[in-house]
Amino acid sequence: MDLITLVIIIVVGFLSGVFGAIIGSTLLILTPLLHFLGLPIHTALGSSKISVLSRELIPIFHFNKHKLIDFKMAFPFIVAGTLFAFLGTKVILSLSEKLLTVIVAVFMIIISLMILLKPNIGMEKKHIKKSYWTLIISIISGALIGFYQGIFGGGSNVFIIFSFVLIFGNTFLQAVANSKLPNLIFALASSLVFIINGYVNWLFAIPLLISTAFGSYFGARLAIKKGNKFIRALFVGLVIIMAIKLLFF
């Protein structure tokens, strides 16, 4: 690796850490970048997945310090999501990737419209009493998103954040905080598969991991400082861009 490549990785890793700590979806940028820099596509994906670990781990400590994470709410979601992610990986062999892409894009358009038509959604926390019903909803939503993670995966954090806002009454800031642990567990499970099969280039992955960690620290601080309006604007912008990309590119 030459010096210019290393600088590019560090700069992009830091910026993706800042953005990823708030919204996620950094793999949509990092994987094509590493592929462009010369890594085979599977190695580019595996190497960029490593950075997700620090992108999610660092903000967990920061958000938890501000009491924004509800670990009890996230736990059933994580268990169901992990199990169904494995199932989704098996099912992908029999499904059309093009059809899945269109379905995901349509759902993202629906999400963005719901947020735009309801200006107050995610701006104030709604008190939802914990019950067996909320437990069941958590398991079902975790299973569906985990299944999608196994089949396709791109932008799955968008669905996690939105489900926490819509179903559990989180503000956008709380939803982002609560999304970190599920994303970390899913990324860890996925990264282990790539590592075991030799699809991680550590010369790229380690500087990316470190620079992303620094960026995610500042991103978490920025999210808390700017609050729900800022996160809501970023969220809607990302969802619309991803929907357009999936449909037309």
RAMO-V723304 format. One record per backbone hydrogen bond with DSSP energy under -0.5 kcal/mol. CO is the residue of the C=O (numbers start at 1). NH is the residue of the N-H. E is the energy in kcal/mol with one decimal. If there is no record, write none. Layout:
co: (CO:CO)
nh: (NH:NH)
e: (E:E)
This chain:
co: (2:3:4:5:6:7:8:9:10:11:12:13:14:15:16:17:18:19:19:19:25:26:26:27:29:30:31:32:33:34:35:40:41:42:43:44:45:46:47:48:48:49:49:50:50:51:52:53:54:56:57:58:59:60:61:62:63:64:69:70:71:72:73:74:75:76:77:78:79:80:81:82:83:84:85:86:87:88:90:91:92:95:96:97:98:99:100:101:102:103:104:105:106:107:108:109:110:111:112:113:114:118:120:120:122:126:127:131:132:133:134:135:136:137:138:139:140:141:142:143:144:145:146:147:148:148:153:155:155:156:157:158:159:160:161:162:163:163:164:164:165:169:171:172:173:174:175:176:177:178:179:180:181:182:183:184:185:186:187:188:189:190:191:192:193:194:195:200:201:201:202:204:205:206:207:208:209:210:211:212:213:214:215:216:217:218:219:220:221:222:223:227:228:229:230:231:232:233:234:235:236:237:238:239:240:241:242:243:244:245)
nh: (6:7:8:9:10:11:12:13:14:15:16:17:18:19:20:21:22:22:23:24:28:29:30:31:33:34:35:36:37:39:38:44:45:46:47:48:49:50:51:51:52:52:53:53:54:55:56:57:58:60:61:62:63:64:65:66:68:67:71:74:75:76:77:78:79:80:81:82:83:84:85:86:87:88:89:90:91:92:93:94:95:97:100:101:102:103:104:105:106:107:108:109:110:111:112:113:114:115:116:117:118:121:123:124:172:128:129:135:136:137:138:139:140:141:142:143:144:145:146:147:148:149:150:151:152:153:156:158:159:160:161:162:163:164:165:166:167:168:168:170:169:126:175:176:177:178:179:180:180:182:183:184:185:186:187:188:189:190:191:192:193:194:195:196:197:199:198:202:204:205:206:208:209:210:211:212:213:214:215:216:217:218:219:220:221:222:223:224:225:226:227:231:232:233:234:235:236:237:238:239:240:241:242:243:244:245:246:247:248:249)
e: (-2.0:-2.4:-2.4:-2.3:-2.4:-2.7:-2.7:-2.5:-2.3:-2.4:-2.8:-1.8:-2.0:-2.4:-3.2:-1.9:-0.6:-0.9:-2.7:-0.9:-1.0:-1.7:-2.9:-1.6:-1.7:-2.7:-2.0:-2.4:-1.9:-2.3:-1.3:-2.9:-2.3:-2.5:-2.7:-2.0:-1.9:-1.0:-0.7:-0.5:-0.7:-0.9:-0.7:-1.1:-0.7:-2.1:-1.8:-2.4:-1.5:-1.2:-1.2:-1.5:-3.5:-2.3:-1.6:-1.0:-2.0:-1.7:-0.7:-1.7:-1.7:-0.7:-0.7:-2.4:-2.3:-2.3:-2.4:-2.6:-1.9:-2.4:-1.6:-1.3:-1.4:-2.7:-1.8:-1.3:-2.0:-1.7:-0.8:-2.4:-1.2:-0.5:-2.0:-2.3:-2.0:-2.3:-2.6:-2.2:-2.3:-2.1:-2.1:-2.0:-2.2:-2.4:-2.4:-2.2:-2.4:-2.1:-2.4:-2.6:-1.0:-1.7:-2.0:-0.7:-2.5:-0.7:-0.5:-1.8:-2.5:-2.5:-2.3:-2.2:-2.7:-2.8:-2.2:-2.5:-2.5:-2.4:-2.5:-2.5:-2.1:-2.4:-2.1:-1.8:-3.3:-1.3:-2.0:-1.3:-0.9:-1.8:-2.8:-2.3:-2.3:-2.0:-1.8:-3.0:-2.6:-0.8:-0.5:-2.2:-0.7:-2.5:-2.8:-2.5:-2.1:-2.9:-1.5:-0.6:-1.0:-0.7:-2.1:-2.4:-2.5:-2.7:-2.4:-2.5:-2.4:-2.2:-2.9:-2.1:-1.2:-1.8:-2.8:-2.7:-1.8:-3.2:-1.5:-0.8:-1.1:-2.7:-2.2:-1.5:-2.7:-2.4:-2.4:-2.1:-1.7:-1.8:-2.2:-2.9:-1.5:-1.6:-2.3:-2.4:-1.7:-2.4:-2.4:-1.8:-2.2:-2.9:-2.2:-1.8:-3.0:-2.1:-2.1:-2.8:-2.5:-2.2:-2.6:-2.5:-2.4:-2.2:-2.7:-2.3:-2.3:-2.4:-2.6:-1.9:-2.4:-2.0)
